[in-house]
């Protein structure tokens, strides 16, 4: 049970100050920069933080946990004004607010800013009128690379302008991109500091964001920008683009410059990098003045939003998924485990996060707008269903009769989500592959199958489909491809990331060059078979086919997947006589074998419907690996006796054999070039598979999760990914269970921003729900009277103080965002 006095609050504040590098006592190397209890009219200022020259920089007002720290606002303001102090922190130990009294209101923070970041912020004094009077013209970004662009004859000539810009890598803003930037300017003029831009895939969100970044940095509204993405492909793409066309500014990828990021103007990172070990807390809340979230409702969905909310400053969200993309979903009535409902709620939450309470973004430009105005090409959507998949798509599902993993006869009703998970039928895969090959869009120059992405259910499914496609290609195009027609590109395949780059239209060398036409710049490999890779941030404009051999339940994934085909492209070939052939991409084909369009659109008019042949019913039913192992108990009646018993004292740092084992294992893995490469490219599935395959329970070291946990004296479970993150320096140490729970509480507080009075109760609820089975059972069954009898430290009065909305919301948040198994001993 927490103490409810100011001394308790001060203990918590003292620790947060030390964590942020503040110094309480002079040493030979450092002078103290924290003064305690400075006298003010009518009392004392609890803490005064000093800058590097010893002048007052920030004042902290402490209150006991039961008092809202905002109640000390006016007292702190008086002291700050009298002593010319710009920053105020109001805290009761459980919740803290940072207040820049020159601009804005107090904002919740979960960490106290460092001295360096507050000093940098001290010189940050933007004038709003500078940003909304900044002249944004189409050449706004391009002028960075060529300041004399407007005077260049090749640019002035409309006939040569396009080629000149393309050849010189100059990015000129289109009309809708210009309008998006101006919409943000207008929002700032209206006093807003959060913005959401809804723009379809392929229309240049990254360039639009680049223009906004330039506007903020040039006008002094930001001294540093954080650009958050949720995929490594997007991270590389954003870095490459901003390094190119925002050349006046220094752009870095955080994980590659983790010790030098503070020298950069633009820091790009995946959300996963910052979430790992709560690494984002190594930053100060004031380190970034503009935080951008790409594909916002996914990169800041769930508790990832804690990273976004951790920083104070302007917030910009980018999304390609409209809020109303999922039709006819009542989030309140549908089960929360339904993917439609979860995604719909995330979309709506995203609009609220960015201040769009009326669900209207700051600016939007849809795929239909892009196609209508000639910036994108449309899909030709093809519906293909077998007799079995038609039944699987129905409400009743398909009654499958087959054999299980043990070879026994089995029956089961299966639906689309069971395909290639519980229900396996290779005939279906072969029919899909044959239908695709017979109806695929062809390359307009070479006549071969156009470049294609096939999306599968799983890595195992992708391997099967790749094999079938190569078998069919060998029959249809003998001696042309030699098993390079289709290639599996999934995270468990070595060099998968490199393959995605080789397949792009800028490179076109996956498998070598096409054998169909000499000198034609296109891949020998025609089909990439994947699961989740190549869905976002993947620019391959010469794609002509997108194939869904899987059901898709996430609208974001579906929008991104089909968006891979919408980019315009000019196919070109120069023959030996220097005669050039050109063909413009008019459309792409989208093969929908699982009714995905109908799932999202309710009723969808397909351009074409394929009649697929009937299938035999031969299949396998059963959860692969899902049956329990048989255990044999060996009983012996031989009498034995104890000959010696001695109590051994284990030293605090563990047994020597465990310490040496852990050190040896770390060195061995750190020196493994294959694992190191997988970690550096964030190919975590492959990295974990490698370490398990090479080392888990193998002779010499015999490492396993339990042994590593004991070597580190942890009170919770570990995962192989967390172990690899520590070995390769991505997290400094393994946190204890209590530390992790405190971090989980901080995440919720930064996201939900509850009233200060209720924060201690919320923290207590979260910790009990995670750790106490009885408490969790009471809440789940709503048997609340049991609280007073069975739970120490949480009673009916505490539960009542939360209110009905929070009582309903908090358990759902925990279930969706906190993995309970991690906290087991």
ABEGO torsion letter per residue (X at the ends): XBBBBAAAAAAAAAAAAAAAGBBABBBAABBBABBBGBBBBGEBBABBBBBAAGBBABBBBBBBAABBAAAAAAAAAAAAAAAGBABBBBBAGABBBBBBAABEBBBBBABBBBAAAAAAAAABBBBAAAAAABBBBAAAAAAAABAAAAABAAAABAAAAAAAAAAAGBBBBBAAAAAAAAAAAAAAAAGBABBBBBBBBGAGAAAAAAAAAAAAAAAGABABBBBBBABAAAAAAAAAAAAAABAABBBBBAAAAAAAAAABABBBBBAAAAABGGAAAABBAAABABBBBBGAAAAABEAAAAAAAABBEBBBBBBABBAAABBGBBAAABBAABAAAAAAAAAAAAAAAAGBAAGBBABBBBAAAAAAAGABBBBBBBBBBBAAAAAAABAAEBBBBBBBAAGBBBBBBBBAAABGAABBBAAAAAAAAAAAAAABBBBAAAGBBBBBBBBBABAAAAAAAAAAAAAAAAAABBGAAGGAABBBBBAABBGAAAAAAAABAAAGABGEBBAABBGBBBBABABBBBAABGABGBBBAABABBBBABBBABAAAAAAAAAAAABBBBBBBBBAAGBBBBBBBABBBBBBAAGAAAAAAGBBBBABBBBBBBBBABBBBEBBGABBBBBBBBBBABBBBBABBBBBBBBAAEBAAAAAAAAAAAAAAAABAAAAAAAAAGBAAAAAAAAAAAABGBBGAGBBAAAAAAAAGBABBBBAAAAAAAAAGABABBBBAAAAAAAAAAAAAAAAGBBAAAAAAAAAAAAAAAABAAAAAAAAAGBAAAAAAABBGBBAAAAAAAEAAAAAAAAAAAAAABBAAAABX
